[in-house]
Amino acid sequence: MVGKWLGPGNGRVTGQVAHGTGMRWGGWLPHLAVGACAAGLLPAPATAQTSAAAEGIAAVEGIRVGHFTYPDEPTGCTVVIAPEGTVGSVDQRGGAPGTVETDLLDPLNSVRGPDAVFIAGGSAPGLATRDGIVRYLEENGRGYPISGVGVIPIVPGAIIFDLRVAGVRPGPDCGYQAAAAATTGPVAEGSVGAGAGATVGKMLGMGRSMKGGVGTSAITLESGLVVGALAVVNAVGDVIDPNNGQVVAGARNEDGSFADARRILRGLVPPPSPRENTTIVVVATNARLTKVEAAKVAQMADDGLARAIVPSHTPSDGDTVFSLATGALAEGYTVGQVGGLAAEVVAEAIVRAVRAASGLPGIPAVSDLPGGGR
């Protein structure tokens, strides 16, 4: 039985729907869902649900986002500053992570949550971005209070590898300026901040890749629940639109057509990808969650990566999802609902990231494709 959200009586029995060569390349699940909705077998999206994608993750009250992009190099950093009292956690599934202070977010440890989360280019040297963010927060009185000392800002973060296209490693100056620029307004998307040098579709090498970037999305319900996500997409795999199963950006054949990672995986064994890829996500909600519940939301949100990136969580990706819960809304939701919506907005943010990106020399963006790739 599946589909038991409304009770066992509302579930449906499923059999084998795809196997072997009978699987459609568009992906059977999106095809089935669209067809079932049209036939009246599945309900349309609830009218209580409205999109806040223009605001993105900043639709969650109190969340501030800032980017800094180096003017002469395709790299930078992105900072998400959380309101005081935010609870946070993390889920890390990629095989090649580059992170800092993520152990603090383990539910077994005592820190409730971060003051900010950052994402930076520059690979491991880019972790120095944190120092500037810490300085900015300390100057503004944000952090864990210690009597007689002041405050110690809690700032976990992660990096992407963009050194194939950028000659600068973001450092403390980048972090400070991004934090100082953070606002509650609409979030810039595409080739900005940590996404300035991001690329995707590298299963056939950088010469066949496409441009990645920053994307954001949010869902707001009539109940007042808001769930948003910000993604920096630098994946080795292709970006797939979960709504139709089509490749949006990815590895290309010599003639410029999509090679389709799903076909590559079923063909000759591709060469091992260097550990130079990552998709980093920050999910935020106004729900009041415990640290354990925030960890579960991060875990569920990771499903959004699997829906929109093929393959994801590979040995050469550092895929990481941070979760933030501001606690402004005390009731009217379940943890499973928050996590399910988180997966939705993560997938949407990933697709938006590549659609909003601008190309680099030899690395086209979706907008450079015939018809804009839409």
C-alpha positions in Angstrom: 0.0 0.0 0.0 1.1 3.6 -0.7 -0.5 7.0 -0.4 -1.7 6.5 3.2 -1.4 10.2 4.2 -5.2 10.2 4.6 -5.4 6.8 6.2 -5.0 3.1 5.0 -8.4 3.3 3.2 -7.1 5.9 0.9 -3.9 4.1 -0.1 -3.5 2.4 -3.4 -1.8 -1.0 -4.2 1.0 -0.7 -6.6 2.6 -3.4 -8.7 5.7 -3.4 -10.9 5.6 -0.3 -12.9 9.1 -0.2 -14.5 11.8 -2.7 -15.1 14.7 -3.3 -17.5 14.3 -1.7 -20.9 10.7 -1.0 -20.3 11.5 2.1 -18.4 10.8 5.4 -20.3 13.7 7.8 -20.5 11.4 10.6 -19.4 11.1 8.9 -16.1 8.0 6.9 -15.3 7.1 8.6 -12.1 6.6 12.2 -13.5 4.7 10.7 -16.5 2.5 8.6 -14.2 1.7 11.5 -11.9 0.7 13.9 -14.7 -1.4 11.3 -16.4 -3.1 10.2 -13.1 -3.9 13.8 -12.3 -5.5 14.3 -15.7 -7.5 11.1 -15.2 -8.7 12.3 -11.8 -6.9 9.5 -10.0 -4.7 12.0 -8.1 -5.8 15.3 -6.6 -4.5 18.5 -8.1 -2.2 20.5 -5.8 -4.2 21.9 -2.9 -5.5 25.4 -3.4 -4.2 26.4 0.0 -0.7 26.2 -1.4 0.8 29.2 -3.0 4.2 29.8 -4.4 6.6 32.3 -2.9 9.4 31.5 -5.3 10.1 35.2 -6.1 11.1 35.6 -2.5 12.6 32.2 -2.3 14.0 31.2 1.1 13.6 34.7 2.3 9.8 34.1 2.4 10.6 32.6 5.8 10.3 35.6 8.1 13.6 36.6 9.6 15.9 34.8 7.1 18.4 37.1 5.4 20.5 36.2 2.4 23.6 37.9 1.1 25.9 37.2 -1.9 29.3 38.5 -2.8 30.6 37.8 -6.3 34.2 38.8 -7.3 33.9 41.3 -10.1 36.7 39.9 -12.2 36.4 36.2 -11.4 33.5 33.7 -11.5 33.5 32.8 -7.8 32.1 34.1 -4.6 30.1 33.2 -1.5 26.6 33.2 -0.2 25.5 33.6 3.4 22.1 32.7 5.0 21.7 34.5 8.4 19.1 33.0 10.7 17.0 34.9 13.3 17.9 34.4 16.9 16.6 31.2 18.5 16.8 29.2 15.3 17.2 25.5 15.6 19.3 23.8 12.9 20.8 20.5 11.8 22.4 18.9 8.7 22.4 15.9 6.5 25.5 15.0 4.5 25.4 12.3 1.9 28.0 13.1 -0.8 31.2 11.2 -0.8 33.6 14.2 -1.0 32.4 16.9 1.4 34.1 20.1 2.3 32.5 21.4 5.4 33.2 23.1 8.7 31.4 23.0 12.1 28.8 20.5 10.9 29.4 18.4 14.0 27.8 21.1 16.1 24.5 20.5 14.3 24.4 16.8 15.3 21.3 16.3 17.5 23.6 14.6 20.0 25.5 17.8 20.6 24.3 20.7 22.7 24.3 23.8 20.4 20.7 24.4 19.3 21.5 25.9 16.0 23.6 28.2 13.9 23.6 32.0 13.7 24.4 31.7 9.9 25.3 29.1 7.3 27.6 29.9 4.4 28.4 28.4 1.0 31.6 29.4 -0.8 33.6 28.7 -3.9 37.3 28.0 -3.9 37.3 24.4 -2.6 39.0 23.9 0.8 40.6 27.4 0.9 37.1 28.8 0.6 36.3 27.6 4.1 38.2 30.7 5.3 35.1 32.7 4.2 33.7 31.8 7.6 36.2 34.1 9.4 34.7 37.2 7.8 31.1 36.1 8.6 32.1 35.4 12.2 33.7 38.9 12.5 30.5 40.5 11.1 28.2 38.7 13.4 30.4 39.4 16.4 30.5 43.1 15.6 26.7 43.0 15.6 26.3 41.0 18.8 25.1 37.8 17.3 26.4 34.5 18.7 26.5 32.2 21.7 26.7 34.4 24.8 29.6 33.8 27.2 29.7 35.8 30.4 32.7 38.2 30.5 33.7 37.3 27.0 30.9 38.4 24.6 29.4 36.2 21.9 30.8 33.3 19.9 29.0 33.1 16.5 28.1 29.6 15.3 28.7 29.5 11.6 28.8 26.1 9.8 29.3 26.0 6.1 30.4 24.1 3.0 32.4 24.8 -0.2 32.1 23.9 -3.9 35.0 23.2 -6.2 35.1 25.9 -8.9 38.9 26.2 -9.4 38.7 25.0 -13.0 37.0 28.3 -13.9 38.1 30.7 -11.2 41.5 31.9 -10.2 40.5 33.4 -6.8 39.8 31.6 -3.6 37.1 33.3 -1.6 38.3 34.3 1.9 37.3 36.4 4.9 36.7 39.5 2.9 34.1 37.7 0.8 32.3 36.4 3.9 32.2 39.8 5.6 30.8 41.6 2.5 28.2 38.9 1.8 27.0 39.0 5.5 26.9 42.8 5.4 24.8 42.7 2.2 22.3 40.1 3.6 18.7 41.3 3.4 15.2 39.8 3.8 14.3 40.8 0.2 14.1 38.7 -2.9 17.2 36.5 -3.4 19.3 36.9 -6.5 19.6 33.7 -8.5 21.9 32.3 -11.2 25.6 33.1 -11.6 26.0 35.0 -8.3 27.7 34.4 -5.0 28.8 30.8 -4.4 27.2 29.9 -7.7 29.2 32.2 -9.9 31.6 29.4 -11.0 29.3 26.4 -10.5 29.0 23.9 -13.3 26.9 20.7 -13.9 26.8 17.7 -16.2 30.5 16.7 -15.9 30.2 13.0 -16.5 31.8 13.4 -19.9 34.4 15.9 -18.7 34.4 19.7 -18.2 34.5 20.2 -21.9 31.0 18.9 -22.2 29.6 20.5 -19.0 27.1 23.3 -18.5 26.7 26.2 -16.1 25.3 25.7 -12.7 24.4 28.4 -10.2 22.2 29.5 -7.2 18.5 28.9 -7.1 15.8 29.4 -4.5 12.2 28.5 -4.0 9.5 28.5 -1.3 6.1 27.2 -0.5 3.6 29.0 1.8 0.4 27.4 3.1 -2.8 29.1 4.3 -2.0 27.6 7.7 1.0 30.0 7.8 3.6 27.3 7.3 6.5 28.4 5.1 9.2 26.1 3.8 12.0 27.5 1.6 15.3 26.4 0.1 18.4 27.9 -1.4 20.6 25.6 -3.5 24.1 26.1 -5.0 24.3 23.6 -7.8 27.7 22.3 -8.9 26.8 18.7 -9.6 28.7 16.0 -11.6 25.3 14.8 -12.8 22.5 16.3 -15.0 19.8 18.5 -13.7 16.4 17.0 -14.4 13.0 18.7 -14.2 11.0 16.5 -11.9 7.7 17.7 -13.5 8.4 16.1 -16.8 11.6 14.0 -16.4 13.4 16.0 -19.1 17.1 17.1 -18.9 17.4 20.8 -18.2 21.2 21.1 -18.1 23.8 18.4 -18.3 26.5 16.5 -20.2 26.4 17.2 -23.9 27.3 15.1 -27.0 29.7 16.5 -29.6 26.8 17.9 -31.5 25.6 19.8 -28.5 22.6 17.6 -27.7 22.1 16.2 -24.2 23.9 12.9 -23.7 21.6 12.2 -20.7 23.3 10.9 -17.6 20.6 8.1 -17.4 21.8 6.8 -20.7 25.5 7.3 -19.8 25.0 5.2 -16.7 23.5 2.3 -18.8 26.2 2.4 -21.4 30.0 2.1 -21.2 31.4 2.6 -17.7 32.2 6.3 -17.5 35.6 7.4 -16.1 35.7 8.1 -12.4 34.8 11.7 -11.8 37.3 13.8 -9.8 36.1 14.9 -6.4 35.3 18.4 -7.6 31.5 18.5 -7.5 28.9 19.4 -4.9 25.3 20.6 -4.4 24.9 22.5 -1.2 21.4 23.3 0.1 20.0 25.4 2.9 16.4 24.7 3.9 14.5 27.0 6.2 11.0 26.9 7.8 9.1 28.9 10.3 7.9 25.7 12.0 8.9 25.1 15.6 11.1 22.0 15.5 13.5 20.2 17.9 17.0 19.6 16.8 16.1 16.0 16.1 13.1 17.0 14.0 15.3 19.5 12.1 17.7 16.7 11.3 14.8 14.6 9.9 13.7 17.5 7.8 17.2 17.9 6.4 17.2 14.1 5.7 13.9 14.3 3.8 14.9 17.4 2.0 17.9 15.5 0.5 15.3 13.6 -1.6 14.9 16.8 -3.6 18.5 16.4 -4.8 17.7 12.9 -6.0 14.6 14.1 -7.9 16.4 16.9 -9.7 20.0 15.6 -10.1 21.0 12.3 -11.8 23.1 10.8 -10.4 23.3 12.5 -7.0 25.2 11.7 -3.7 28.0 10.1 -5.7 31.5 9.4 -4.4 32.7 12.6 -6.2 30.0 14.9 -4.8 30.0 16.6 -1.5 26.2 17.0 -1.3 25.1 18.5 1.9 21.7 19.9 3.2 21.5 22.3 6.1 18.1 22.8 7.8 16.9 25.9 9.8 13.7 26.2 11.9 13.0 29.6 13.2 10.1 28.4 15.5 7.7 31.3 14.7 4.9 28.9 14.0 3.9 26.6 16.8 1.2 24.4 15.4 -0.8 23.4 12.3 1.8 21.1 10.7 3.6 17.8 11.1 7.3 17.1 10.8 6.6 14.8 7.8 4.7 17.6 6.1 7.6 20.0 6.6 10.1 17.5 5.3 7.9 16.6 2.3 7.6 20.2 1.3 11.3 20.7 1.8 12.1 18.1 -0.8 9.7 19.9 -3.2 11.3 23.3 -2.8 14.9 21.8 -3.0 14.1 20.2 -6.4 12.6 23.4 -7.6 15.5 25.5 -6.4 17.9 23.3 -8.2 16.1 23.6 -11.5 15.8 27.4 -11.1 19.6 27.6 -10.4 20.5 26.3 -13.9 17.8 28.2 -15.7 18.9 31.5 -14.1 22.6 30.9 -14.8 24.8 32.8 -17.3 27.4 31.0 -19.4 31.1 31.1 -19.3 33.6 30.7 -22.2 33.2 27.1 -23.4 30.5 26.4 -20.7 27.0 27.3 -22.0 24.1 28.0 -19.8 20.5 26.9 -20.3 19.8 30.3 -21.8 22.4 29.7 -24.5 20.7 26.7 -25.8 18.3 26.9 -28.8 15.1 28.3 -27.6 16.6 29.1 -24.3 16.3 25.5 -23.3 12.8 26.0 -22.1 
